[in-house]
Amino acid sequence: MQYHFALERTSDPSVEPLSTSEAKDHLRVTGSADDTYIASLIKVARFVFERDTGRALITQTWEQTMDRWPPDSEILLAVNPVQSISSITYDDTDGNNQTVTAADYRVDTKSLPAMIVPSYGNSWPSARTQSNSIKVTFVAGYGDAATDLDEDSIAAVRLLVGHYYLTREPIGTIATKLPQTFDWIVDKFKVRDF
């Protein structure tokens, strides 16, 4: 049987890794006419960095749903670093929604990707095999503020904002490539391919 999961962000970060004024300094923009546009580019750049690396920068909440427990009992979380597990719920064989007690599982946040396994002597409970019958709700990110991030991840966001600001649309058939430095930083942070 194939192991399938779906992923949904249920709570966005409260701040971005780069402020509009910091992005404007990087872009050498002094006026305010493009402020809204630059703010939107920061969000897009953060999203692209997070998508390409499998990491959340600023604290956010995610739901990872599965059709069944993984065959090797290890639930690999697709967004890292994981701060905490809010809950693990499942539909039992009668179709009733249940919550797995925190004492019945162990969370390994040192591994990348982070994983959840049954605690010693336990196994995952019997669950109904159907779409999205198991749901892990978790909090991921380096912290609540941009000051919790390292300079490399902020630099990657800054590079993308600059790239998107200067290259608003490809001209004709010429498409511009992302800065190579961005690719190097992504390679450094990439958790793994799922």
C-alpha positions as CSV (number, residue, x, y, z in Angstrom):
1,M,0.0,0.0,0.0
2,Q,1.2,3.5,-0.8
3,Y,1.8,5.9,2.0
4,H,0.0,9.2,1.3
5,F,-0.3,12.4,3.2
6,A,-1.7,15.9,2.7
7,L,-0.4,19.1,4.2
8,E,-2.2,22.4,5.1
9,R,-1.0,25.5,6.9
10,T,-3.7,26.4,9.3
11,S,-2.0,29.4,11.0
12,D,0.2,31.8,9.1
13,P,3.3,33.5,10.7
14,S,2.4,36.7,12.5
15,V,5.4,38.5,10.9
16,E,7.6,38.1,7.9
17,P,11.4,37.4,8.0
18,L,12.1,40.8,6.4
19,S,10.3,44.1,6.9
20,T,9.3,46.3,4.0
21,S,11.8,48.9,5.1
22,E,14.6,46.3,5.2
23,A,13.6,45.1,1.8
24,K,13.6,48.6,0.5
25,D,17.1,49.2,1.8
26,H,18.2,46.1,0.0
27,L,16.5,47.2,-3.2
28,R,17.8,50.8,-2.8
29,V,14.2,52.1,-3.0
30,T,13.5,55.4,-1.3
31,G,10.0,56.2,-2.2
32,S,6.8,54.6,-0.9
33,A,4.9,54.0,-4.2
34,D,5.9,50.3,-4.2
35,D,5.6,49.5,-0.5
36,T,2.5,47.3,-0.9
37,Y,4.1,45.5,-3.9
38,I,7.4,44.9,-2.0
39,A,5.5,43.6,1.1
40,S,3.7,41.1,-1.2
41,L,7.1,40.0,-2.7
42,I,8.4,39.3,0.8
43,K,5.5,36.9,1.4
44,V,6.1,35.2,-1.9
45,A,9.8,34.9,-1.3
46,R,9.2,33.4,2.2
47,F,6.8,31.0,0.7
48,V,9.2,29.9,-2.1
49,F,12.1,29.4,0.4
50,E,9.8,27.4,2.8
51,R,8.5,25.3,-0.1
52,D,11.9,24.6,-1.6
53,T,13.5,23.7,1.8
54,G,10.7,22.0,3.7
55,R,11.3,24.5,6.6
56,A,9.1,27.0,8.2
57,L,10.9,30.3,9.1
58,I,8.5,32.1,11.5
59,T,6.2,30.2,13.9
60,Q,3.2,28.7,12.1
61,T,0.7,25.8,12.5
62,W,0.3,22.9,10.1
63,E,-2.0,19.9,9.7
64,Q,-0.5,16.8,8.1
65,T,-3.2,14.2,7.3
66,M,-2.8,10.6,6.3
67,D,-4.9,7.7,5.0
68,R,-3.2,5.2,7.3
69,W,-0.4,4.9,9.8
70,P,3.0,4.7,8.0
71,P,4.2,1.1,7.4
72,D,7.4,1.6,9.4
73,S,5.4,3.4,12.2
74,E,7.5,6.6,11.7
75,I,5.4,9.7,10.9
76,L,7.8,12.0,9.1
77,L,6.7,15.6,9.4
78,A,7.0,17.5,6.1
79,V,7.6,21.0,7.6
80,N,10.6,21.6,10.0
81,P,11.9,22.6,12.5
82,V,9.1,21.3,14.6
83,Q,8.4,23.2,17.9
84,S,5.6,21.1,19.3
85,I,2.9,18.6,18.5
86,S,-0.6,20.0,19.3
87,S,-2.5,16.8,18.7
88,I,-2.7,13.5,16.9
89,T,-6.2,12.4,16.0
90,Y,-7.6,9.5,14.1
91,D,-10.9,7.9,13.1
92,D,-11.2,4.5,14.8
93,T,-12.5,1.4,13.1
94,D,-16.1,2.5,14.1
95,G,-15.6,5.9,12.6
96,N,-15.3,7.8,15.9
97,N,-12.7,10.5,16.1
98,Q,-10.1,9.8,18.8
99,T,-7.0,11.5,20.2
100,V,-3.7,9.7,20.8
101,T,-2.5,10.4,24.3
102,A,0.9,12.3,24.4
103,A,2.3,9.5,26.6
104,D,1.7,7.0,23.8
105,Y,4.1,8.6,21.3
106,R,7.6,10.1,21.2
107,V,8.6,13.2,19.1
108,D,12.1,13.4,17.7
109,T,12.8,17.0,16.7
110,K,16.6,16.5,16.4
111,S,16.2,14.4,13.3
112,L,15.5,16.0,9.9
113,P,12.8,15.6,9.1
114,A,11.3,15.5,12.6
115,M,9.4,12.3,13.3
116,I,6.8,10.8,15.6
117,V,7.0,7.2,16.7
118,P,5.0,5.2,19.2
119,S,6.5,5.3,22.7
120,Y,8.4,2.2,23.8
121,G,6.1,-0.8,24.0
122,N,3.2,0.9,22.2
123,S,1.9,0.8,18.6
124,W,-0.4,3.1,16.8
125,P,-4.1,2.4,17.5
126,S,-6.3,0.7,14.9
127,A,-7.6,3.4,12.5
128,R,-10.1,3.4,9.7
129,T,-8.3,3.2,6.3
130,Q,-9.9,6.1,4.5
131,S,-8.8,9.5,3.1
132,N,-7.4,11.8,5.8
133,S,-8.4,9.6,8.7
134,I,-5.3,10.5,10.7
135,K,-4.3,14.1,11.5
136,V,-1.2,15.5,13.1
137,T,-1.5,19.1,14.1
138,F,1.9,20.7,14.9
139,V,3.7,24.0,15.3
140,A,6.8,24.6,13.2
141,G,9.3,27.4,12.7
142,Y,12.5,28.9,14.3
143,G,10.6,31.4,16.5
144,D,8.1,34.2,16.6
145,A,10.4,36.9,15.2
146,A,12.8,37.5,12.4
147,T,15.6,37.9,15.0
148,D,15.2,34.1,15.6
149,L,16.4,33.4,12.1
150,D,20.0,33.0,10.9
151,E,21.4,35.4,8.4
152,D,21.5,32.8,5.6
153,S,17.8,32.3,5.5
154,I,17.1,36.0,5.7
155,A,19.6,36.5,2.8
156,A,17.8,34.0,0.7
157,V,14.5,35.8,1.2
158,R,16.3,39.1,0.4
159,L,17.8,37.7,-2.8
160,L,14.4,36.5,-4.0
161,V,12.7,39.8,-3.2
162,G,15.4,41.6,-5.2
163,H,15.1,39.1,-8.1
164,Y,11.3,39.4,-8.2
165,Y,11.4,43.2,-7.9
166,L,13.8,43.6,-10.8
167,T,12.3,40.8,-13.0
168,R,8.6,41.4,-12.9
169,E,7.8,39.4,-16.0
170,P,9.9,37.4,-18.5
171,I,10.3,39.3,-21.8
172,G,9.4,37.3,-24.8
173,T,10.9,33.8,-24.5
174,I,13.7,34.9,-22.2
175,A,13.1,33.8,-18.7
176,T,15.5,34.8,-15.9
177,K,16.9,32.3,-13.6
178,L,16.9,32.6,-9.8
179,P,20.2,33.8,-8.4
180,Q,22.6,30.9,-8.0
181,T,23.3,32.0,-4.4
182,F,19.7,31.3,-3.6
183,D,20.1,27.8,-4.9
184,W,23.2,27.3,-2.7
185,I,21.3,28.5,0.4
186,V,18.3,26.2,-0.4
187,D,20.7,23.2,-0.7
188,K,22.1,24.0,2.7
189,F,18.7,24.2,4.3
190,K,16.8,21.5,2.4
191,V,15.4,18.9,4.7
192,R,14.6,16.1,2.2
193,D,12.4,15.3,-0.7
194,F,9.1,13.8,0.1
